[in-house]
Amino acid sequence: MNLRNLFILGLSSLVIVGCVREVSNNQTNQSPIAVNASIPGSSTQAQPIAQSAQSPDSTAMKSGTFVSGEHTTQGKVRITTKNGKSFLELEKSFKTSESGPDLVVILHRSGNVINSTKPPSYPLKKGDYVVLAPLQKYSGAQTYSIPQNIKLGDYKSAAIWCRKFNATFGAANLSS
């Protein structure tokens, strides 16, 4: 393959990645989209992982406010239960930086994650946290299911963490 073909292939890849990122950003800034799949003899529809925290039959157990670490992170978080299941809910006020390539939502054992680590990245130690899921979007309300095998009493904070660079973007102490 000559240099010209490599250049064209590389440029095409950048355009495709840019288009995928744009579509992804547009979808995260809009309300969830239900997808219908046409399969002979059946119809399927995408379902949300959990109901919003605004439902009257969910109970807030713990809550907190984010403190910035590696990047500006703000807003409120709470742990709720509904029908015997626990959820971590980022409220409408939540917002973090779009700079992380691999942001995840975690529960951490420390009540003061930012002050118990060292800047600039506020790195975490393996065994001190549990990853709940990749961050769905950089701002706004979102809900994450907490597996039933997680002992919530063992975790005192919620955090937004970049796995790739072991950088804590922000953390919130959870209190009753």
N, C-alpha and C positions, 0 to 999 in steps of 0.2 A: 504494500500500500504506500503510495507516495505522500509527500508532505502536504500537498494540496488536499487530498482526500481526508487525511487526518484532521486538518484544519476545519474542513466542512463538517466532518463527523462531530468534532468537539463543539463547534458553534451550534449545531443542531441540538446537541445534548443540553447546552445552556438554555436554549430557547424552550425546550420541552420542560426542563426543571422550573424555569420561570413561570410557564403557563400553569403547571401543577401547583406551584406555590400560590399563585394568584387565585386559582379556583379554590384552593384550601382556605386561604384567608377570607375570601368572599363567603364561603360556607360557614366559617366560624363566627363571622360578624352578623349572621342572619339567624333566624330561628331554625331549629332542627328541621330537616327535610325527611319526610317519610318516603321510602323507596318501595315501589311495587315491582316485583319480579314476575314476569310472565313465564310460568312453568306449567306445562300441560297438566291439567287436573288439579292445580292448586294455586294459591296466591299467598305471598308472604309480604310482610310489612315490617320495616325497621321499628324497633321499640326502644324507648329511653331506658337506661340502666335503672334509674330510680325516679320517683316522683320528686317534685320540687319541695323545698323545705316549707313553703308557704301552706302546704296542706294542713288542715286543722288536726289531723290525727297523728302528727309527728311530734315528738317531745325532745326539746333541747336538753342535753346532758351537760355539755361543757362548751365554752366559747372563748374566743380571744381575738386580738387585733394584731395584724402583721407588723413587724419591725423589719426595716431594710437591712440586708447584709451586703452581698456582692453587688446587687442592683436594687434600684428603688422598687419596693414591693409594699403594697398598702391594702387596706380593707379588712373585713371581718371574716372569721371562719367559725363554724360550730360543728359539734358532733351531735347528731340526732338519732333517735330510734323510731322505727315505724314497723309495726307488725313483727316485733321481735328481732328486727335487723338493724344494724348500725350503719350510719352514713356520715361522711365528712362533707360538709357543704360550704363552699366558698360563696359569700353573699354578693349581691349586685355591685357593691362598692369595691370588690377585689380587682387589683390591677398589678401586673408585674412587667418587667422588661421583656422584649421580644428577642433579646440577644442570645438566649440559650439554645443550643442545638438539641439537647436531650433533657428537657425539664420534666420532672416527675413530682407528684404529690406524695409526701411521706409523713409518717408519725415518728416522733423522736422521743427518746427516753428522758432527755434533759428538759427542764422547765425554762431554761434560758440558753437556747441553742447559739445565738449570735455571740453572747458574752462568754460562752464556754469554748469557743473556737477562736482561731487567729485570722485577722484580716490579711490580705485582701480577699481571699476566696472563702473563708469560713468553712474549711474542709471538715467532713464528717468521718467518723471511724465506723468500720464495719461492725455490725452487732448492736449499734446504738439506735438504729432506725429500722423501719419496715416501709418498703415502697408500696403504695396503694395502687397507683396507675400513672400513666403519662398525663401531663397537664393537657386538658382538653382545649383550652383557649387562654389567651393572655389577660383577658379581663372579663368581668361579669360573673353572674351566678352560674354555678356548676356543681354537680353532685357526684361523689365517689363512694362506691360500696366498700364497706370495711368487712373483710372476711371474718367469719364467726370464730375462727381459731385465734384471733388477735385478742389479747387481754388488754382492754382499753386502760385499765388501771396502771399498766406498765409504761404508758406513754403520756408525756406531759406537754408535748408541743406538736404542732403541725408545721410543715415547712415546704417551700418550693425549692427544689434542689436540682442542679445540673449534674447528672451522672457522669457525663463525658469528662468534665473538668473538676469534679468533686468541689463544686462551688455552691454555697447556699445563697440563693437570691433573697430569701426573707423567711422569717419564722414567726409563729404566734404561740405564746404560752396559753395553754388551755386550762381554764379554771371553771369551777361549778358556779 
